[in-house]
Amino acid sequence: MAGRPTCPGVATKDEDKAATAAHTEIIEAIESRDPDAAEAAMRRHLDRHYGTYMQLKKRLAPD
């Protein structure tokens, strides 16, 4: 699955790479048992990728 976009037709390669990096940051904060860092990383991720999510949701919604 590596190298394939997580949101084909919605996310660009750069957005996909950014999402992967954000997930890594969130996981590392959780593994470090740092809830403040995990929350901050998750909020940054959601702020950045909410638009991509909404585009995908709209595209996949039944007519």
C-alpha positions in Angstrom: 0.0 0.0 0.0 3.0 2.3 0.4 3.1 5.0 -2.3 -0.6 4.9 -3.0 -2.8 7.8 -2.1 -5.2 7.3 0.8 -7.8 9.4 -0.9 -7.6 8.7 -4.6 -9.0 11.5 -6.7 -9.2 13.8 -3.7 -5.9 14.1 -2.0 -2.8 15.2 -3.9 0.5 13.4 -3.3 1.6 16.3 -1.1 -1.5 16.1 1.0 -1.2 12.4 1.3 2.5 12.8 2.5 1.4 15.4 4.9 -1.3 13.2 6.3 1.1 10.3 6.7 3.6 12.6 8.5 0.8 13.9 10.8 -0.2 10.3 11.7 3.4 9.5 12.5 3.6 12.6 14.7 0.4 11.6 16.6 1.6 8.0 17.1 5.0 9.1 18.4 3.4 11.5 20.9 1.1 8.7 22.1 4.0 6.3 22.4 5.9 8.9 24.3 2.9 9.2 26.7 2.7 12.9 26.0 -1.1 13.7 25.9 -0.5 17.4 25.3 1.7 16.7 22.2 -0.7 14.1 21.0 -3.7 16.5 21.3 -1.8 19.3 19.5 -0.7 17.0 16.7 -4.2 15.7 16.3 -5.7 19.2 16.2 -3.1 20.3 13.6 -3.9 17.2 11.5 -7.7 17.8 11.7 -7.3 21.5 10.9 -5.3 20.8 7.8 -7.1 17.8 6.4 -10.8 18.6 7.2 -11.3 20.0 3.7 -10.0 16.9 2.1 -12.2 14.8 4.2 -15.3 16.8 3.3 -14.5 16.5 -0.4 -14.2 12.8 -0.1 -17.4 12.5 1.9 -19.3 14.5 -0.7 -17.9 12.5 -3.6 -18.8 9.2 -1.9 -22.3 10.2 -0.7 -25.1 8.4 -2.4 -27.1 10.6 -4.8 
